[in-house]
């Protein structure tokens, strides 16, 4: 990881640089490609501020902590940065961590084809109204939706009426 450390209102210290680099190396294990970290350590009166901007895997993550001790600020900001980066990685992978399980256990518990399956990205509650096919066609003409789910009054079954790409309507009826 390429690291740039800047000091504001305090003298440059090798001990602080080494400490910040050591703490950043813990985040390095989550990063797949090259990354850049810009660390700004500053002091204003009694406020010690650690500001870290991490650019990795096409993502920019920023964390800031202000305390009375610069080492504590570095610890806190690195912990915050690590949490944000883990959360971002989970979001990209599309999974949520199961409480009480480590990420390795979670992956092992899933079947091998689980990653290939599509996931539900949108959910909608839909009120199904009883109506005839003619009423459903009229309803499709006045709605902005491309589909209509209704209970067919003739067959008493749930039907799907949708607009095709060519502009015509198509009806889906279940076979029992």
C-alpha positions as CSV (number, residue, x, y, z in Angstrom):
1,X,0.0,0.0,0.0
2,X,1.3,3.4,-0.9
3,X,1.1,5.6,2.1
4,X,1.4,9.4,2.3
5,X,1.6,11.0,5.8
6,X,1.2,14.7,6.3
7,X,1.7,16.6,9.6
8,X,-0.1,19.8,10.3
9,X,0.9,22.1,13.2
10,X,3.3,19.5,14.6
11,X,6.8,18.3,13.9
12,X,7.2,15.2,11.7
13,X,7.9,12.1,13.9
14,X,9.2,8.8,12.7
15,X,7.5,7.1,15.6
16,X,4.1,8.5,14.6
17,X,4.8,7.5,10.9
18,X,5.7,4.0,11.8
19,X,2.7,3.6,14.1
20,X,0.3,4.8,11.4
21,X,1.9,2.6,8.8
22,X,1.7,-0.4,11.2
23,X,-2.0,0.2,11.8
24,X,-2.7,0.6,8.1
25,X,-1.0,-2.7,7.4
26,X,-3.9,-4.5,9.2
27,X,-6.3,-3.1,6.6
28,X,-4.0,-4.2,3.8
29,X,-5.2,-7.8,4.1
30,X,-8.7,-6.8,2.9
31,X,-7.4,-5.1,-0.2
32,X,-7.0,-7.1,-3.4
33,X,-5.2,-4.5,-5.6
34,X,-2.9,-1.6,-5.1
35,X,-4.1,1.0,-2.8
36,X,-3.3,4.5,-1.7
37,X,-3.7,5.9,1.8
38,X,-3.4,9.6,2.7
39,X,-3.0,10.2,6.4
40,X,-3.2,13.7,7.9
41,X,-2.2,14.1,11.5
42,X,-2.8,17.5,13.0
43,X,-2.9,19.3,16.3
44,X,-5.1,22.3,17.2
45,X,-4.7,23.3,20.9
46,X,-5.6,20.1,22.7
47,X,-7.4,18.5,19.8
48,X,-5.4,15.8,18.1
49,X,-6.9,14.8,14.7
50,X,-6.2,11.8,12.5
51,X,-7.8,12.0,9.1
52,X,-7.3,9.0,6.7
53,X,-8.4,8.7,3.1
54,X,-8.1,5.3,1.6
55,X,-8.4,4.7,-2.1
56,X,-8.6,1.0,-2.9
57,X,-10.4,-1.2,-5.4
58,X,-12.0,1.8,-7.0
59,X,-13.5,3.0,-3.8
60,X,-12.6,6.0,-1.6
61,X,-13.2,5.7,2.1
62,X,-12.6,8.5,4.6
63,X,-12.5,8.4,8.4
64,X,-11.7,11.2,10.9
65,X,-11.2,11.0,14.7
66,X,-10.4,13.7,17.2
67,X,-9.1,13.0,20.7
68,X,-6.7,14.4,23.2
69,X,-4.0,11.8,22.3
70,X,-2.7,11.4,18.8
71,X,-1.9,7.7,19.2
72,X,-5.5,7.1,20.4
73,X,-6.8,9.1,17.4
74,X,-4.8,6.9,15.0
75,X,-6.1,3.7,16.7
76,X,-9.7,4.9,16.6
77,X,-9.5,6.2,13.0
78,X,-7.9,2.9,11.8
79,X,-10.6,0.9,13.5
80,X,-13.3,3.0,12.0
81,X,-11.7,2.7,8.5
82,X,-11.4,-1.1,8.9
83,X,-15.1,-1.3,9.8
84,X,-16.1,0.8,6.8
85,X,-13.9,-1.2,4.5
86,X,-15.3,-4.5,5.7
87,X,-18.9,-3.2,5.4
88,X,-18.1,-2.0,1.8
89,X,-16.6,-5.4,0.9
90,X,-19.7,-7.2,2.2
91,X,-22.0,-4.8,0.3
92,X,-20.1,-5.6,-2.9
93,X,-20.2,-9.3,-2.3
94,X,-24.0,-9.0,-1.8
95,X,-24.0,-10.9,1.5
96,X,-24.6,-10.0,5.1
97,X,-22.5,-11.4,7.9
98,X,-24.5,-14.0,9.9
99,X,-24.3,-13.1,13.5
100,X,-21.8,-15.2,15.4
101,X,-20.2,-16.7,12.4
102,X,-16.9,-15.7,10.9
103,X,-16.9,-14.8,7.2
104,X,-15.0,-18.0,6.3
105,X,-17.6,-20.1,8.1
106,X,-20.4,-18.3,6.3
107,X,-18.9,-19.1,2.9
108,X,-18.4,-22.7,3.7
109,X,-22.0,-23.0,4.9
110,X,-23.4,-21.9,1.5
111,X,-23.7,-24.4,-1.3
112,X,-21.1,-24.0,-4.1
113,X,-23.8,-22.8,-6.6
114,X,-25.2,-20.2,-4.2
115,X,-23.0,-17.4,-5.7
116,X,-24.3,-18.2,-9.2
117,X,-27.9,-17.8,-8.2
118,X,-29.6,-14.4,-8.7
119,X,-30.5,-12.5,-5.6
120,X,-33.7,-10.5,-5.0
121,X,-33.0,-6.8,-5.3
122,X,-36.5,-5.4,-5.2
123,X,-39.6,-6.5,-3.3
124,X,-43.1,-5.0,-3.6
125,X,-46.3,-5.8,-1.8
126,X,-49.0,-6.1,-4.4
127,X,-52.8,-6.1,-3.8
128,X,-54.4,-8.7,-6.1
129,X,-57.9,-7.6,-7.2
130,X,-60.6,-9.9,-8.6
131,X,-61.5,-8.9,-12.1
132,X,-62.3,-10.3,-15.5
133,X,-59.8,-10.4,-18.4
134,X,-61.6,-7.5,-20.1
135,X,-61.3,-5.4,-16.9
136,X,-57.7,-6.3,-16.6
137,X,-57.0,-5.1,-20.1
138,X,-58.7,-1.8,-19.4
139,X,-56.7,-1.4,-16.2
140,X,-53.5,-2.0,-18.2
141,X,-54.4,0.8,-20.5
142,X,-54.6,3.3,-17.7
143,X,-51.7,2.2,-15.6
144,X,-48.0,3.1,-16.0
145,X,-46.9,-0.4,-14.9
146,X,-45.9,-3.0,-17.5
147,X,-47.7,-5.8,-15.7
148,X,-50.9,-6.5,-13.7
149,X,-51.5,-9.4,-11.3
150,X,-55.2,-10.1,-10.8
151,X,-57.5,-12.8,-9.7
152,X,-59.5,-14.0,-12.7
153,X,-63.2,-14.0,-11.8
154,X,-63.9,-16.7,-14.4
155,X,-61.3,-19.2,-13.2
156,X,-60.7,-17.9,-9.7
157,X,-57.0,-18.2,-10.2
158,X,-54.2,-15.6,-10.1
159,X,-53.2,-14.4,-13.6
160,X,-50.5,-12.1,-14.9
161,X,-51.1,-9.7,-17.7
162,X,-48.0,-7.9,-19.1
163,X,-47.0,-5.6,-21.9
164,X,-44.6,-7.2,-24.4
165,X,-41.8,-5.3,-26.1
166,X,-43.8,-5.2,-29.3
167,X,-46.7,-3.3,-27.5
168,X,-49.1,-6.3,-27.3
169,X,-50.4,-7.8,-24.1
170,X,-49.6,-11.3,-22.9
171,X,-51.6,-13.4,-20.3
172,X,-50.0,-15.9,-18.0
173,X,-52.4,-18.5,-16.5
174,X,-51.3,-21.2,-14.2
175,X,-51.9,-24.9,-15.2
176,X,-53.3,-27.1,-12.4
